[in-house]
Amino acid sequence: MYRNNGFSELAKLMFKNSGDIEKLKQLLNANYSEVDLVAYLQSEDPLVGRAAGFALRLIGTPEVIPALVEALKNDDRGICYNAEYALWAIWSRSGDDTVDAMLDDGKNSLKNEAYQQAVERFTTVIEADPNFAEGYNQRAIAYFMLEEWSKAVRDCKQTISLNPNHFGAFAGMGHVYVRLGKIDEAIEAYKQALAINPNLISIAEAILRLRSQIQDK
């Protein structure tokens, strides 16, 4: 079994099958447990951690979220990057293929700048699964683009209530508060995002700008 052969076999498996994601997922599920991959994620060898983070991006479940959140604070930038994207991937999986397809439809509407349509798509997601945090987070983005600030904040807060590790929702809420001129609230929301994910350079820079604005007044 691959799982007993460490990183070299994991890397080999992923490299050989990188062109076929579905096959790669099947092989990872067949040959590695989440316990294996979390152990690799926590390895002292950065290459091991990076490979595990990418594997968890493909097949991770909510059970591995605490380990991925901890990995966001790793000294290796590659591990942090893969952990962050693994979290986004897991957060976007509801466990129901139909709900996930509706979420993807909403994201496509966002990309196409069809923001009202996106709100409607994400509302359908929420109605289908009221406990799926990412439905609220994505709708908050759509509301933000429509400049419907109170609705955006409401959905950010609902996202956080369902997923307290959602640094994206904290950052999004900070963006809304900036637009509303609520600087203290914006800084606090940004600080919460950074506490979870210290790699959000743009958020750290935003805090510095806002503090500078306060001092200049």
Order of alpha helices (4+ residues) and beta strands (2+ residues): alpha-alpha-alpha-alpha-alpha-alpha-alpha-alpha-alpha-alpha-alpha-alpha-alpha
